[in-house]
Amino acid sequence: MVIWRHGQTAWNVEGRFQGQTDVDLDDVGRSQAARSAALLAALRPTSVVSSDLRRAEATARVLAGITGLPVALDPRLRETHGGVWQGLTGAEMRERYAEEFEAWVHGADIPAEGAEGRVEVGRRVVAAIDDALTELAPDSTLVVVTHGGAARSAIGTLLGLPHRLWTTLGALSNCSWSVLEEGDTGWRLIEHNAGSLPQPVLGDER
């Protein structure tokens, strides 16, 4: 499975908490999607499922255009709803919500009033992934197009990490991805925040 973050938006550049605000890709984001999709197509994905927010859907449809695969849209793959933080810059959040923001940066579950918690987001994203996987044959490759916070919550959930440790997973850059492989003991993180195709790991002890 490939968990792929959408391309850049103007709000990413401004450092705004996008959450579920439906911001589109900017020109750089569209170029990022084209480059990344060309690489991911070489993995011969079997299925593509995406958040229904425009920045994710537009990213997914670039891959679909290369592979000929349909894009299944699932609102459960949306970004964390940021409550009163949505639309604010990092500086504004630090100024207005200093204590809450500091706790969030260090792994607190809920960012702000009216927001979703990390654990809740992880559950809904993984539920969408599980449903998509049930439609696939063994040895298939699913590409999940989502958002930075949602991706980290999903990966932390899939790996069985306590939520306070999820921030130890570095953030995904725009149009970068993580590769996970399902084995006998559950999911295994193969690559994280990648921008190139996976390479064989010599001397890997399983």
N, CA, C and O of each residue as an XYZ file, in Angstrom:
824
protein
N       0.838     -1.191      0.000
C       0.000      0.000      0.000
C       0.874      1.242      0.000
O       1.878      1.326      0.707
N       0.458      2.213     -0.821
C       1.133      3.512     -0.873
C       0.175      4.556     -0.307
O      -0.953      4.686     -0.781
N       0.615      5.291      0.696
C      -0.161      6.407      1.239
C       0.506      7.685      0.742
O       1.636      7.997      1.118
N      -0.208      8.417     -0.106
C       0.358      9.517     -0.884
C      -0.304     10.830     -0.488
O      -1.528     10.954     -0.528
N       0.507     11.803     -0.107
C      -0.033     13.117      0.228
C      -0.233     13.940     -1.049
O       0.523     13.815     -2.013
N      -1.255     14.772     -1.029
C      -1.559     15.640     -2.172
C      -0.436     16.649     -2.433
O       0.448     16.851     -1.599
N      -0.495     17.273     -3.605
C       0.465     18.307     -3.959
C       0.233     19.618     -3.225
O      -0.718     19.776     -2.460
N       1.125     20.536     -3.484
C       1.143     21.816     -2.762
C      -0.062     22.688     -3.097
O      -0.565     22.690     -4.221
N      -0.509     23.435     -2.076
C      -1.549     24.452     -2.250
C      -1.002     25.796     -1.771
O       0.040     25.861     -1.118
N      -1.718     26.860     -2.106
C      -1.312     28.183     -1.634
C      -1.327     28.252     -0.112
O      -0.489     28.921      0.493
N      -2.285     27.558      0.508
C      -2.350     27.563      1.973
C      -1.180     26.818      2.590
O      -0.728     27.180      3.677
N      -0.675     25.776      1.917
C       0.542     25.120      2.407
C       1.689     26.122      2.471
O       2.424     26.175      3.458
N       1.835     26.909      1.421
C       2.926     27.883      1.349
C       2.783     28.936      2.446
O       3.775     29.393      3.013
N       1.532     29.317      2.739
C       1.278     30.330      3.762
C       1.323     29.759      5.179
O       1.239     30.506      6.154
N       1.455     28.427      5.294
C       1.511     27.804      6.613
C       0.183     27.795      7.330
O       0.143     27.862      8.559
N      -0.918     27.713      6.579
C      -2.244     27.712      7.180
C      -2.714     26.291      7.478
O      -2.395     25.352      6.748
N      -3.470     26.149      8.551
C      -4.091     24.875      8.895
C      -5.282     24.698      7.952
O      -6.319     25.337      8.129
N      -5.126     23.826      6.945
C      -6.182     23.655      5.956
C      -7.349     22.845      6.495
O      -8.510     23.197      6.287
N      -7.037     21.762      7.185
C      -8.096     20.898      7.664
C      -8.981     20.449      6.516
O      -8.486     19.965      5.499
N     -10.277     20.607      6.672
C     -11.206     20.183      5.638
C     -11.664     21.334      4.738
O     -12.610     21.175      3.966
N     -10.998     22.492      4.831
C     -11.242     23.561      3.874
C     -10.819     23.073      2.493
O      -9.739     22.504      2.336
N     -11.665     23.296      1.501
C     -11.449     22.677      0.188
C     -10.595     23.571     -0.709
O     -11.106     24.250     -1.600
N      -9.303     23.559     -0.460
C      -8.338     24.372     -1.202
C      -7.787     23.548     -2.371
O      -7.508     22.359     -2.216
N      -7.632     24.176     -3.531
C      -7.148     23.460     -4.708
C      -5.620     23.486     -4.768
O      -4.979     24.246     -4.043
N      -5.043     22.655     -5.634
C      -3.610     22.678     -5.883
C      -3.210     23.996     -6.541
O      -3.993     24.592     -7.280
N      -1.988     24.444     -6.266
C      -1.438     25.557     -7.030
C      -0.595     24.996     -8.178
O      -0.541     23.780     -8.364
N       0.057     25.862     -8.943
C       0.814     25.399    -10.106
C       1.943     24.446     -9.709
O       2.201     23.459    -10.397
N       2.610     24.750     -8.597
C       3.675     23.861     -8.119
C       3.086     22.507     -7.744
O       3.667     21.469     -8.062
N       1.947     22.510     -7.077
C       1.304     21.257     -6.690
C       0.940     20.397     -7.873
O       1.077     19.174     -7.823
N       0.473     21.029     -8.946
C       0.145     20.254    -10.152
C       1.397     19.654    -10.781
O       1.366     18.528    -11.277
N       2.497     20.401    -10.763
C       3.767     19.857    -11.278
C       4.271     18.713    -10.402
O       4.782     17.715    -10.911
N       4.127     18.859     -9.087
C       4.528     17.791     -8.174
C       3.720     16.526     -8.441
O       4.270     15.424     -8.452
N       2.422     16.685     -8.656
C       1.566     15.526     -8.907
C       1.982     14.808    -10.182
O       1.992     13.578    -10.233
N       2.324     15.573    -11.207
C       2.734     14.960    -12.475
C       4.026     14.163    -12.310
O       4.147     13.052    -12.826
N       4.989     14.735    -11.589
C       6.258     14.029    -11.385
C       6.054     12.764    -10.555
O       6.542     11.694    -10.918
N       5.333     12.888     -9.437
C       5.164     11.758     -8.537
C       4.324     10.656     -9.174
O       4.620      9.473     -9.012
N       3.280     11.044     -9.896
C       2.425     10.048    -10.537
C       3.197      9.220    -11.553
O       2.968      8.017    -11.681
N       4.104      9.855    -12.269
C       4.906      9.115    -13.245
C       5.752      8.045    -12.564
O       5.951      6.962    -13.114
N       6.249      8.349    -11.366
C       7.023      7.356    -10.618
C       6.117      6.263    -10.053
O       6.413      5.076    -10.187
N       5.021      6.664     -9.427
C       4.143      5.681     -8.788
C       3.496      4.743     -9.804
O       3.170      3.602     -9.475
N       3.310      5.208    -11.019
C       2.733      4.336    -12.045
C       3.613      3.125    -12.298
O       3.122      2.067    -12.691
N       4.921      3.278    -12.071
C       5.849      2.163    -12.278
C       5.637      1.044    -11.267
O       6.097     -0.077    -11.486
N       4.947      1.329    -10.158
C       4.630      0.287     -9.177
C       3.436     -0.559     -9.616
O       3.065     -1.514     -8.934
N       2.842     -0.214    -10.739
C       1.676     -0.919    -11.279
C       0.561     -1.035    -10.237
O       0.156     -2.139     -9.873
N       0.072      0.106     -9.764
C      -1.006      0.054     -8.769
C      -2.247     -0.627     -9.337
O      -2.522     -0.577    -10.536
N      -2.972     -1.254     -8.448
C      -4.182     -1.985     -8.822
C      -5.428     -1.159     -8.589
O      -6.437     -1.338     -9.271
N      -5.360     -0.245     -7.615
C      -6.539      0.527     -7.230
C      -6.090      1.865     -6.650
O      -5.040      1.966     -6.016
N      -6.909      2.889     -6.882
C      -6.635      4.229     -6.347
C      -7.877      4.718     -5.610
O      -8.970      4.759     -6.173
N      -7.694      5.088     -4.345
C      -8.790      5.654     -3.560
C      -8.302      6.984     -3.001
O      -7.143      7.104     -2.602
N      -9.178      7.979     -2.972
C      -8.747      9.327     -2.620
C      -9.766     10.026     -1.734
O     -10.966      9.758     -1.791
N      -9.247     10.929     -0.915
C     -10.084     11.927     -0.265
C     -10.864     12.674     -1.343
O     -10.393     12.827     -2.471
N     -12.067     13.138     -0.982
C     -12.869     13.873     -1.954
C     -12.574     15.373     -1.963
O     -13.195     16.108     -2.731
N     -11.646     15.847     -1.131
C     -11.253     17.250     -1.194
C     -10.436     17.492     -2.466
O      -9.671     16.626     -2.891
N     -10.600     18.669     -3.067
C     -10.077     18.904     -4.414
C      -8.574     18.698     -4.538
O      -8.104     18.183     -5.552
N      -7.816     19.090     -3.527
C      -6.369     18.974     -3.638
C      -5.924     17.522     -3.723
O      -4.951     17.207     -4.408
N      -6.635     16.633     -3.028
C      -6.311     15.208     -3.084
C      -6.852     14.579     -4.365
O      -6.151     13.820     -5.035
N      -8.104     14.898     -4.702
C      -8.690     14.313     -5.905
C      -7.904     14.693     -7.151
O      -7.663     13.848     -8.014
N      -7.500     15.964     -7.253
C      -6.727     16.394     -8.424
C      -5.408     15.643     -8.514
O      -4.976     15.285     -9.609
N      -4.763     15.399     -7.376
C      -3.519     14.623     -7.344
C      -3.775     13.199     -7.809
O      -3.024     12.665     -8.626
N      -4.830     12.582     -7.294
C      -5.158     11.203     -7.656
C      -5.457     11.065     -9.141
O      -5.088     10.070     -9.764
N      -6.128     12.069     -9.708
C      -6.544     11.938    -11.108
C      -5.374     12.041    -12.080
O      -5.476     11.592    -13.222
N      -4.272     12.623    -11.640
C      -3.072     12.602    -12.486
C      -2.555     11.171    -12.619
O      -2.196     10.738    -13.713
N      -2.518     10.443    -11.511
C      -2.107      9.033    -11.558
C      -3.102      8.214    -12.371
O      -2.709      7.340    -13.144
N      -4.381      8.496    -12.197
C      -5.411      7.773    -12.944
C      -5.250      7.989    -14.444
O      -5.486      7.075    -15.235
N      -4.849      9.197    -14.836
C      -4.663      9.480    -16.249
C      -3.537      8.681    -16.871
O      -3.564      8.377    -18.064
N      -2.543      8.340    -16.058
C      -1.410      7.547    -16.566
C      -1.740      6.059    -16.565
O      -1.416      5.345    -17.514
N      -2.375      5.601    -15.514
C      -2.606      4.162    -15.339
C      -3.922      3.669    -15.940
O      -4.084      2.474    -16.187
N      -4.851      4.581    -16.173
C      -6.162      4.170    -16.650
C      -7.077      3.652    -15.563
O      -8.177      3.180    -15.851
N      -6.639      3.732    -14.311
C      -7.464      3.265    -13.197
C      -8.510      4.305    -12.819
O      -8.254      5.503    -12.933
N      -9.685      3.867    -12.372
C     -10.660      4.821    -11.831
C     -10.208      5.299    -10.457
O      -9.405      4.644     -9.792
N     -10.728      6.438    -10.047
C     -10.459      6.969     -8.707
C     -11.731      6.850     -7.880
O     -12.758      7.437     -8.221
N     -11.660      6.089     -6.792
C     -12.778      5.991     -5.852
C     -12.608      7.090     -4.804
O     -11.565      7.174     -4.156
N     -13.623      7.924     -4.638
C     -13.567      9.009     -3.663
C     -14.223      8.584     -2.362
O     -15.312      8.010     -2.362
N     -13.551      8.871     -1.248
C     -14.072      8.479      0.060
C     -13.849      9.635      1.035
O     -12.701      9.953      1.349
N     -14.913     10.269      1.519
C     -14.754     11.392      2.449
C     -14.074     11.017      3.761
O     -13.611     11.898      4.484
N     -14.005      9.731      4.080
C     -13.307      9.311      5.301
C     -11.800      9.536      5.205
O     -11.097      9.468      6.213
N     -11.302      9.803      3.999
C      -9.875     10.059      3.807
C      -9.527     11.544      3.897
O      -8.393     11.937      3.628
N     -10.505     12.363      4.276
C     -10.240     13.798      4.419
C      -9.254     14.078      5.545
O      -8.999     13.239      6.409
N      -8.707     15.293      5.499
C      -7.802     15.755      6.543
C      -8.561     15.933      7.855
O      -9.790     15.995      7.870
N      -7.823     16.013      8.943
C      -8.371     16.334     10.260
C      -9.157     17.641     10.198
O      -8.668     18.637      9.665
N     -10.364     17.638     10.736
C     -11.081     18.906     10.857
C     -10.436     19.681     11.999
O     -10.370     19.199     13.130
N      -9.962     20.885     11.695
C      -9.203     21.654     12.668
C     -10.009     22.548     13.572
O      -9.433     23.309     14.350
N     -11.349     22.483     13.496
C     -12.158     23.323     14.379
C     -11.825     24.790     14.188
O     -11.730     25.269     13.058
N     -11.648     25.509     15.297
C     -11.409     26.955     15.224
C     -10.040     27.291     14.639
O      -9.768     28.456     14.352
N      -9.170     26.291     14.457
C      -7.856     26.546     13.875
C      -7.871     26.617     12.354
O      -6.930     27.138     11.754
N      -8.909     26.109     11.728
C      -8.902     26.047     10.265
C      -8.760     27.453      9.680
O      -9.476     28.380     10.061
N      -7.824     27.583      8.754
C      -7.564     28.851      8.096
C      -6.525     29.713      8.782
O      -6.076     30.707      8.212
N      -6.130     29.349     10.005
C      -5.127     30.138     10.729
C      -3.718     29.701     10.351
O      -3.485     28.537     10.026
N      -2.784     30.642     10.397
C      -1.377     30.311     10.206
C      -0.796     29.764     11.507
O      -1.395     29.892     12.575
N       0.370     29.157     11.395
C       1.037     28.658     12.589
C       1.279     29.754     13.602
O       1.108     29.545     14.803
N       1.681     30.936     13.118
C       1.943     32.052     14.027
C       0.665     32.477     14.743
O       0.690     32.786     15.934
N      -0.450     32.491     14.017
C      -1.725     32.874     14.635
C      -2.168     31.853     15.670
O      -2.697     32.226     16.718
N      -1.963     30.576     15.394
C      -2.336     29.550     16.368
C      -1.485     29.656     17.618
O      -1.991     29.516     18.731
N      -0.192     29.904     17.441
C       0.689     30.048     18.601
C       0.296     31.260     19.442
O       0.358     31.216     20.670
N      -0.104     32.332     18.781
C      -0.454     33.560     19.497
C      -1.778     33.421     20.237
O      -1.887     33.844     21.388
N      -2.789     32.835     19.592
C      -4.137     32.811     20.158
C      -4.393     31.585     21.039
O      -5.201     31.628     21.967
N      -3.689     30.494     20.730
C      -3.955     29.227     21.430
C      -2.634     28.592     21.858
O      -2.378     27.423     21.569
N      -1.802     29.363     22.544
C      -0.429     28.940     22.832
C      -0.374     27.602     23.568
O       0.379     26.711     23.174
N      -1.155     27.455     24.622
C      -1.090     26.224     25.426
C      -1.579     25.018     24.641
O      -0.947     23.961     24.653
N      -2.724     25.181     23.948
C      -3.267     24.073     23.163
C      -2.342     23.697     22.012
O      -2.156     22.520     21.703
N      -1.765     24.720     21.384
C      -0.881     24.452     20.248
C       0.366     23.700     20.697
O       0.807     22.764     20.030
N       0.926     24.108     21.818
C       2.118     23.428     22.337
C       1.812     21.969     22.659
O       2.619     21.084     22.374
N       0.647     21.722     23.252
C       0.253     20.348     23.567
C       0.064     19.537     22.292
O       0.468     18.376     22.228
N      -0.546     20.141     21.281
C      -0.776     19.461     19.995
C       0.545     19.066     19.344
O       0.698     17.936     18.879
N       1.493     19.991     19.311
C       2.804     19.722     18.710
C       3.479     18.533     19.395
O       4.215     17.781     18.756
N       3.229     18.368     20.693
C       3.860     17.290     21.441
C       2.966     16.053     21.586
O       3.199     15.212     22.454
N       1.941     15.949     20.728
C       1.218     14.686     20.635
C      -0.150     14.623     21.265
O      -0.747     13.547     21.313
N      -0.681     15.753     21.758
C      -2.037     15.720     22.317
C      -3.024     15.263     21.250
O      -2.799     15.458     20.056
N      -4.108     14.658     21.689
C      -5.045     14.053     20.740
C      -5.881     15.076     19.995
O      -6.045     14.969     18.780
N      -6.417     16.073     20.703
C      -7.354     17.016     20.096
C      -6.698     18.396     19.983
O      -6.223     18.935     20.982
N      -6.668     18.974     18.768
C      -5.971     20.238     18.599
C      -6.688     21.454     19.161
O      -6.067     22.273     19.839
N      -8.006     21.593     18.888
C      -8.673     22.838     19.230
C     -10.169     22.608     19.359
O     -10.680     21.537     19.032
N     -10.859     23.629     19.839
C     -12.313     23.558     19.982
C     -12.972     23.225     18.643
O     -12.691     23.855     17.623
N     -13.847     22.229     18.666
C     -14.557     21.846     17.458
C     -13.777     20.965     16.513
O     -14.255     20.655     15.422
N     -12.586     20.554     16.907
C     -11.724     19.764     16.029
C     -11.862     18.274     16.289
O     -12.383     17.848     17.319
N     -11.382     17.492     15.329
C     -11.289     16.032     15.495
C      -9.997     15.685     16.221
O      -8.998     16.396     16.114
N     -10.032     14.585     16.956
C      -8.825     14.079     17.574
C      -8.039     13.201     16.617
O      -8.594     12.657     15.662
N      -6.758     13.067     16.873
C      -5.903     12.216     16.049
C      -6.401     10.774     16.000
O      -6.421     10.149     14.940
N      -6.801     10.257     17.154
C      -7.243      8.862     17.218
C      -8.497      8.665     16.369
O      -8.613      7.677     15.644
N      -9.429      9.604     16.462
C     -10.653      9.537     15.660
C     -10.330      9.552     14.171
O     -10.899      8.782     13.398
N      -9.415     10.434     13.774
C      -9.019     10.513     12.361
C      -8.381      9.203     11.915
O      -8.699      8.688     10.843
N      -7.485      8.667     12.732
C      -6.844      7.399     12.384
C      -7.856      6.293     12.162
O      -7.725      5.497     11.233
N      -8.865      6.246     13.017
C      -9.876      5.185     12.884
C     -10.661      5.321     11.585
O     -10.890      4.329     10.893
N     -11.075      6.537     11.248
C     -11.905      6.677     10.058
C     -11.096      6.460      8.782
O     -11.603      5.888      7.817
N      -9.844      6.910      8.768
C      -9.013      6.701      7.580
C      -8.704      5.219      7.398
O      -8.774      4.703      6.283
N      -8.366      4.540      8.475
C      -8.073      3.109      8.383
C      -9.325      2.326      7.995
O      -9.225      1.335      7.272
N     -10.495      2.746      8.459
C     -11.732      2.079      8.043
C     -11.920      2.183      6.532
O     -12.335      1.220      5.888
N     -11.613      3.352      5.967
C     -11.712      3.523      4.516
C     -10.691      2.645      3.797
O     -10.994      2.048      2.764
N      -9.488      2.572      4.346
C      -8.449      1.730      3.750
C      -8.853      0.264      3.798
O      -8.711     -0.458      2.811
N      -9.352     -0.171      4.941
C      -9.780     -1.575      5.072
C     -10.855     -1.919      4.048
O     -10.815     -2.991      3.444
N     -11.811     -1.023      3.849
C     -12.862     -1.281      2.869
C     -12.292     -1.380      1.464
O     -12.711     -2.231      0.680
N     -11.335     -0.511      1.141
C     -10.714     -0.554     -0.189
C      -9.915     -1.840     -0.384
O      -9.893     -2.406     -1.477
N      -9.266     -2.292      0.673
C      -8.449     -3.509      0.570
C      -9.292     -4.761      0.372
O      -8.842     -5.723     -0.251
N     -10.510     -4.755      0.898
C     -11.349     -5.953      0.758
C     -11.712     -6.220     -0.696
O     -12.091     -7.337     -1.049
N     -11.600     -5.205     -1.534
C     -11.944     -5.356     -2.952
C     -10.774     -5.868     -3.784
O     -10.932     -6.134     -4.976
N      -9.598     -6.010     -3.168
C      -8.391     -6.332     -3.925
C      -7.975     -7.785     -3.754
O      -8.217     -8.407     -2.720
N      -7.345     -8.304     -4.794
C      -6.775     -9.646     -4.735
C      -5.435     -9.594     -4.000
O      -4.850     -8.520     -3.868
N      -4.938    -10.747     -3.516
C      -3.600    -10.772     -2.909
C      -2.545    -10.236     -3.873
O      -2.689    -10.339     -5.091
N      -1.480     -9.661     -3.309
C      -0.362     -9.110     -4.080
C      -0.756     -7.910     -4.931
O      -0.064     -7.575     -5.892
N      -1.865     -7.260     -4.582
C      -2.257     -6.026     -5.251
C      -1.583     -4.837     -4.565
O      -1.051     -4.958     -3.461
N      -1.618     -3.692     -5.240
C      -1.066     -2.464     -4.673
C      -2.138     -1.383     -4.674
O      -2.643     -0.989     -5.726
N      -2.470     -0.921     -3.501
C      -3.457      0.143     -3.325
C      -2.737      1.468     -3.122
O      -1.799      1.554     -2.330
N      -3.177      2.502     -3.840
C      -2.677      3.858     -3.612
C      -3.780      4.654     -2.919
O      -4.894      4.771     -3.429
N      -3.453      5.193     -1.758
C      -4.391      5.982     -0.957
C      -3.922      7.434     -1.004
O      -2.832      7.756     -0.533
N      -4.750      8.306     -1.575
C      -4.376      9.713     -1.706
C      -5.097     10.504     -0.620
O      -6.326     10.563     -0.591
N      -4.320     11.106      0.266
C      -4.911     11.757      1.431
C      -4.094     12.991      1.809
O      -3.521     13.641      0.935
N      -4.035     13.315      3.074
C      -3.486     14.570      3.572
C      -2.439     14.277      4.656
O      -2.373     13.169      5.187
N      -1.633     15.281      4.968
C      -0.512     15.051      5.874
C      -0.896     14.521      7.235
O      -0.378     13.490      7.663
N      -1.795     15.204      7.929
C      -2.198     14.758      9.258
C      -2.958     13.451      9.227
O      -2.756     12.583     10.075
N      -3.840     13.312      8.240
C      -4.602     12.063      8.106
C      -3.679     10.893      7.820
O      -3.875      9.795      8.341
N      -2.666     11.131      6.984
C      -1.718     10.064      6.658
C      -0.964      9.605      7.899
O      -0.821      8.406      8.138
N      -0.480     10.565      8.692
C       0.274     10.190      9.887
C      -0.596      9.441     10.882
O      -0.149      8.470     11.492
N      -1.845      9.888     11.052
C      -2.761      9.189     11.962
C      -3.050      7.777     11.477
O      -3.129      6.844     12.277
N      -3.208      7.619     10.157
C      -3.472      6.289      9.602
C      -2.270      5.373      9.773
O      -2.424      4.215     10.160
N      -1.082      5.877      9.492
C       0.116      5.046      9.610
C       0.340      4.647     11.070
O       0.647      3.490     11.359
N       0.187      5.597     11.981
C       0.330      5.269     13.401
C      -0.655      4.209     13.840
O      -0.309      3.312     14.610
N      -1.885      4.307     13.352
C      -2.907      3.312     13.683
C      -2.561      1.954     13.095
O      -2.646      0.940     13.786
N      -2.175      1.926     11.834
C      -1.848      0.661     11.164
C      -0.662     -0.047     11.817
O      -0.615     -1.276     11.868
N       0.292      0.734     12.313
C       1.477      0.148     12.948
C       1.247     -0.194     14.423
O       2.105     -0.802     15.063
N       0.085      0.199     14.959
C      -0.211     -0.102     16.353
C       0.561      0.743     17.348
O       0.781      0.316     18.482
N       0.979      1.945     16.940
C       1.719      2.822     17.844
C       0.769      3.590     18.756
O      -0.305      3.992     18.309
N       1.129      3.807     20.022
C       0.330      4.690     20.872
C       0.261      6.082     20.243
O       1.247      6.543     19.668
N      -0.885      6.757     20.344
C      -1.045      7.993     19.581
C      -0.056      9.070     19.985
O       0.274      9.929     19.167
N       0.424      9.053     21.211
C       1.396     10.078     21.617
C       2.750      9.895     20.939
O       3.598     10.785     20.992
N       2.952      8.751     20.308
C       4.199      8.524     19.574
C       4.051      8.796     18.080
O       5.026      8.697     17.336
N       2.850      9.134     17.637
C       2.665      9.334     16.200
C       3.485     10.502     15.672
O       3.866     10.509     14.502
N       3.764     11.491     16.521
C       4.570     12.623     16.057
C       6.029     12.233     15.814
O       6.791     13.019     15.251
N       6.428     11.021     16.235
C       7.785     10.563     15.912
C       7.895     10.187     14.435
O       9.000     10.067     13.905
N       6.755     10.002     13.771
C       6.764      9.820     12.326
C       6.879     11.194     11.681
O       6.012     12.044     11.882
N       7.919     11.418     10.922
C       8.074     12.714     10.273
C       6.904     13.013      9.361
O       6.256     12.101      8.847
N       6.635     14.290      9.161
C       5.536     14.696      8.293
C       5.839     14.335      6.841
O       6.998     14.276      6.432
N       4.784     14.098      6.075
C       4.935     13.863      4.643
C       5.024     15.207      3.928
O       4.195     16.089      4.150
N       6.023     15.359      3.074
C       6.097     16.535      2.213
C       5.007     16.440      1.151
O       4.474     15.362      0.888
N       4.685     17.572      0.548
C       3.679     17.549     -0.509
C       4.079     16.591     -1.623
O       5.193     16.651     -2.145
N       3.163     15.719     -1.973
C       3.310     14.722     -3.040
C       4.376     13.668     -2.744
O       4.826     12.975     -3.656
N       4.781     13.539     -1.490
C       5.608     12.410     -1.076
C       4.690     11.323     -0.524
O       3.499     11.548     -0.309
N       5.256     10.156     -0.300
C       4.415      9.026      0.084
C       5.133      8.098      1.055
O       6.347      8.180      1.243
N       4.349      7.214      1.665
C       4.873      6.130      2.495
C       4.416      4.811      1.906
O       3.320      4.711      1.354
N       5.256      3.807      2.025
C       4.954      2.476      1.503
C       4.859      1.519      2.680
O       5.773      1.430      3.499
N       3.739      0.803      2.755
C       3.529     -0.188      3.807
C       3.261     -1.538      3.171
O       2.689     -1.634      2.085
N       3.686     -2.574      3.867
C       3.511     -3.940      3.386
C       2.843     -4.756      4.488
O       3.251     -4.700      5.648
N       1.832     -5.501      4.124
C       1.121     -6.316      5.104
C       1.746     -7.699      5.186
O       1.910     -8.385      4.176
N       2.092     -8.098      6.406
C       2.698     -9.404      6.614
C       1.932    -10.215      7.643
O       0.813     -9.866      8.018
N       2.543    -11.295      8.094
C       1.886    -12.194      9.048
C       1.583    -11.526     10.385
O       0.626    -11.898     11.064
N       2.392    -10.547     10.761
C       2.218     -9.894     12.066
C       1.591     -8.506     11.942
O       1.565     -7.756     12.918
N       1.097     -8.160     10.780
C       0.477     -6.853     10.587
C       1.231     -6.002      9.577
O       1.982     -6.515      8.748
N       1.019     -4.699      9.660
C       1.619     -3.788      8.697
C       3.050     -3.432      9.072
O       3.395     -3.313     10.248
N       3.863     -3.268      8.052
C       5.277     -2.926      8.210
C       5.564     -1.697      7.358
O       5.186     -1.656      6.187
N       6.226     -0.696      7.929
C       6.570      0.523      7.200
C       7.859      0.291      6.414
O       8.925      0.080      6.992
N       7.743      0.335      5.096
C       8.890      0.069      4.220
C       9.639      1.353      3.883
O      10.867      1.395      3.946
N       8.901      2.394      3.528
C       9.503      3.695      3.227
C       8.584      4.780      3.772
O       7.369      4.597      3.847
N       9.177      5.917      4.153
C       8.375      7.013      4.699
C       8.880      8.330      4.123
O      10.085      8.557      4.021
N       7.933      9.198      3.745
C       8.245     10.496      3.139
C       9.162     10.324      1.933
O      10.153     11.037      1.774
N       8.808      9.370      1.097
C       9.639      9.027     -0.057
C       9.243      9.839     -1.282
O       8.098     10.267     -1.428
N      10.222     10.036     -2.153
C       9.984     10.666     -3.443
C      10.607      9.878     -4.557
O      10.757     10.365     -5.678
N      10.974      8.640     -4.238
C      11.561      7.740     -5.231
C      10.989      6.349     -4.997
O      10.365      6.096     -3.966
N      11.196      5.464     -5.934
C      10.630      4.127     -5.817
C      11.411      3.286     -4.814
O      12.615      3.486     -4.652
N      10.746      2.345     -4.136
C      11.445      1.491     -3.170
C      12.552      0.677     -3.825
O      12.422      0.206     -4.955
N      13.631      0.528     -3.093
C      14.758     -0.284     -3.545
C      14.898     -1.501     -2.632
O      14.530     -1.434     -1.459
N      15.424     -2.610     -3.152
C      15.647     -3.771     -2.275
C      16.575     -3.403     -1.115
O      17.535     -2.653     -1.286
N      16.272     -3.942      0.058
C      17.109     -3.706      1.226
C      17.942     -4.955      1.464
O      17.414     -6.004      1.833
N      19.225     -4.838      1.254
C      20.101     -6.015      1.406
C      20.373     -6.254      2.888
O      20.588     -5.313      3.652
N      20.362     -7.523      3.283
C      20.641     -7.888      4.662
C      19.508     -7.564      5.613
O      19.728     -7.419      6.815
N      18.297     -7.449      5.086
C      17.129     -7.138      5.943
C      16.767     -8.357      6.772
O      16.531     -9.439      6.234
N      16.725     -8.174      8.098
C      16.355     -9.267      9.000
C      14.898     -9.120      9.372
O      14.505     -8.124      9.980
N      14.106    -10.087      9.017
C      12.668    -10.005      9.299
C      12.382    -10.812     10.541
O      11.232    -10.891     10.974
